[in-house]
Amino acid sequence: MPSNWIDAANREDPNQETVDGETWPKELLYGHRMSDMIERFDPDADAAAKLAVRAQHIQRWKSPRSDYPMDRKGYHQWRTALYDFHAETVGALLEQAGYDEDFVDRVKQAVGKKALKRNPDTQMVEDIAALVFIEHYMEEFAGKHPEYDEEKWITIIQRTWRKMSPRAQEFALTGGIRLPEALVPLIQKAVAE
């Protein structure tokens, strides 16, 4: 079962996160949150979409942000390299598991963020990642950046929003996810603009 292999790879994450008294390897927790979200958002999604979603951050800690220049250009270089790293890592696991070339390529395309807005699998990964970010990580991210003013937050929210499909946007606004309470006024303002 490839999701077990993905979990085994992410269980190696030395970074830990504690939720409800349970300590998790960070990327293992992220993968579970992603799978939980796709089950809520699109329970009928097929195996390729579900595996791509689960593998989006596979072994992310092996390509740290600190390996790239700490500027905007360095950030974009890191993200691009991550997409390729994640795609190749999950592709190798799926090949070992005996999946055919078309299935492997489909998952790699989605995890590698190829053809966003045109590839439904890539868009699914992006939608689920955005929904998980909003529900589980946005508030924590806000706490780490008290220097961000309202305008900066509106820009961040709008960038996240623009990556999402109309269906995912509607899901977020109609109670499909728990919005971070402290940020609801900013989210509403950003979406309205």
C-alpha positions as CSV (number, residue, x, y, z in Angstrom):
1,M,0.0,0.0,0.0
2,P,1.8,3.2,-1.2
3,S,0.3,5.4,1.5
4,N,2.0,3.2,4.1
5,W,5.2,3.7,2.2
6,I,4.7,7.4,2.2
7,D,4.0,7.4,5.9
8,A,7.1,5.3,6.5
9,A,9.2,7.8,4.6
10,N,7.6,10.7,6.6
11,R,7.9,8.9,9.9
12,E,11.7,9.6,9.6
13,D,11.2,13.3,10.0
14,P,13.3,14.5,12.9
15,N,11.0,17.5,13.3
16,Q,8.2,16.9,15.8
17,E,4.8,18.5,16.4
18,T,2.5,17.8,19.3
19,V,-1.2,17.9,18.8
20,D,-3.8,16.9,21.5
21,G,-1.0,15.5,23.6
22,E,0.4,13.2,20.9
23,T,3.8,13.8,19.3
24,W,4.1,13.3,15.6
25,P,6.9,13.5,13.0
26,K,5.9,16.9,11.4
27,E,5.5,15.7,7.8
28,L,3.7,12.5,8.8
29,L,1.1,14.7,10.6
30,Y,0.9,16.9,7.5
31,G,0.3,13.9,5.2
32,H,-2.5,12.7,7.5
33,R,-4.1,16.2,7.6
34,M,-3.9,16.3,3.8
35,S,-5.6,12.9,3.5
36,D,-8.3,13.8,6.0
37,M,-9.0,17.0,4.0
38,I,-9.4,15.2,0.7
39,E,-11.8,12.8,2.3
40,R,-13.9,15.7,3.5
41,F,-13.5,17.7,0.3
42,D,-13.8,15.0,-2.4
43,P,-14.3,11.5,-0.8
44,D,-14.8,10.0,-4.3
45,A,-11.4,11.2,-5.6
46,D,-9.4,8.3,-7.2
47,A,-6.3,6.6,-5.9
48,A,-3.9,8.8,-7.9
49,A,-5.3,12.0,-6.5
50,K,-5.3,10.7,-3.0
51,L,-1.7,9.5,-3.2
52,A,-0.6,12.8,-4.7
53,V,-2.2,14.7,-1.9
54,R,-0.7,12.4,0.8
55,A,2.8,12.7,-0.7
56,Q,2.9,16.5,-1.3
57,H,5.5,17.1,1.5
58,I,7.2,13.7,1.3
59,Q,10.5,13.9,3.2
60,R,10.5,17.7,3.0
61,W,13.0,18.1,5.8
62,K,15.7,16.7,3.4
63,S,15.6,19.9,1.4
64,P,15.8,22.7,4.0
65,R,15.0,26.3,3.2
66,S,18.4,27.3,4.7
67,D,20.2,25.6,1.8
68,Y,19.0,28.5,-0.4
69,P,19.6,32.3,-0.3
70,M,17.3,33.9,2.3
71,D,15.7,36.3,-0.2
72,R,12.7,36.1,-2.5
73,K,14.7,34.6,-5.3
74,G,16.1,31.9,-3.0
75,Y,12.6,31.1,-1.7
76,H,11.4,30.5,-5.3
77,Q,14.4,28.4,-6.1
78,W,13.8,26.3,-3.0
79,R,10.1,25.8,-3.8
80,T,10.9,24.8,-7.4
81,A,13.5,22.3,-6.2
82,L,11.1,20.9,-3.6
83,Y,8.4,20.2,-6.2
84,D,10.9,18.2,-8.2
85,F,12.3,16.4,-5.1
86,H,8.8,15.4,-3.9
87,A,7.7,14.2,-7.3
88,E,10.8,12.1,-7.8
89,T,10.7,10.7,-4.3
90,V,7.0,9.6,-4.6
91,G,7.6,8.4,-8.1
92,A,10.4,6.0,-7.0
93,L,8.1,4.6,-4.3
94,L,5.3,4.0,-6.7
95,E,7.6,2.3,-9.2
96,Q,8.9,0.0,-6.4
97,A,5.3,-0.8,-5.6
98,G,4.7,-1.9,-9.2
99,Y,2.4,0.9,-10.4
100,D,2.3,1.5,-14.2
101,E,4.1,4.4,-15.9
102,D,0.9,6.4,-16.5
103,F,-0.2,6.2,-12.9
104,V,3.3,7.1,-11.6
105,D,3.5,10.0,-14.1
106,R,0.1,11.3,-13.1
107,V,1.1,11.4,-9.4
108,K,4.4,13.0,-10.2
109,Q,2.8,15.7,-12.3
110,A,0.4,16.6,-9.5
111,V,3.1,16.5,-6.7
112,G,5.5,18.4,-8.9
113,K,2.8,21.1,-9.3
114,K,2.8,20.9,-13.1
115,A,0.1,22.7,-15.1
116,L,-1.7,24.3,-12.1
117,K,-5.3,25.3,-13.1
118,R,-5.1,23.0,-16.2
119,N,-4.3,19.7,-14.6
120,P,-7.1,18.5,-12.3
121,D,-4.8,16.4,-10.2
122,T,-2.4,19.3,-9.6
123,Q,-5.3,21.6,-8.8
124,M,-6.6,19.0,-6.3
125,V,-3.2,19.0,-4.5
126,E,-3.2,22.8,-4.5
127,D,-6.8,23.0,-3.2
128,I,-6.2,20.5,-0.4
129,A,-2.9,22.2,0.5
130,A,-4.5,25.6,0.8
131,L,-7.5,24.2,2.8
132,V,-5.1,22.5,5.2
133,F,-2.9,25.6,5.5
134,I,-6.0,27.7,6.4
135,E,-7.4,25.3,8.9
136,H,-4.2,24.0,10.6
137,Y,-1.3,26.3,9.9
138,M,-2.4,29.9,9.1
139,E,-2.9,30.9,12.7
140,E,0.4,29.5,13.8
141,F,2.1,31.3,10.8
142,A,0.4,34.5,11.9
143,G,1.9,34.1,15.4
144,K,5.4,33.8,14.0
145,H,5.0,37.0,12.0
146,P,3.6,39.7,14.3
147,E,5.5,42.3,12.2
148,Y,3.0,41.7,9.3
149,D,0.5,44.5,9.0
150,E,-3.1,44.1,7.7
151,E,-2.1,44.8,4.1
152,K,0.6,42.1,4.1
153,W,-2.0,39.6,5.5
154,I,-4.5,40.5,2.9
155,T,-1.9,39.9,0.2
156,I,-1.0,36.5,1.7
157,I,-4.7,35.4,2.0
158,Q,-5.4,36.6,-1.5
159,R,-2.4,34.7,-3.0
160,T,-3.6,31.5,-1.2
161,W,-7.2,32.2,-2.4
162,R,-6.2,32.7,-6.1
163,K,-4.5,29.3,-6.1
164,M,-7.7,27.6,-5.1
165,S,-10.5,26.4,-7.4
166,P,-13.9,28.0,-7.1
167,R,-15.1,24.7,-5.6
168,A,-12.4,24.8,-2.9
169,Q,-13.1,28.5,-2.2
170,E,-16.8,27.7,-1.7
171,F,-15.9,24.7,0.5
172,A,-13.8,27.0,2.8
173,L,-16.5,29.7,3.0
174,T,-19.5,27.4,3.6
175,G,-18.1,25.6,6.7
176,G,-16.1,22.8,5.1
177,I,-13.1,23.8,7.2
178,R,-12.5,25.5,10.5
179,L,-11.4,29.1,9.8
180,P,-8.8,30.5,12.3
181,E,-11.1,32.7,14.5
182,A,-8.6,35.5,14.9
183,L,-8.1,35.8,11.2
184,V,-11.7,35.6,10.0
185,P,-12.2,39.4,9.6
186,L,-9.0,39.5,7.5
187,I,-10.0,36.5,5.5
188,Q,-13.5,38.1,4.8
189,K,-11.9,41.4,3.8
190,A,-9.3,39.7,1.6
191,V,-11.9,37.6,-0.2
192,A,-14.3,40.5,-0.7
193,E,-11.6,42.7,-2.4
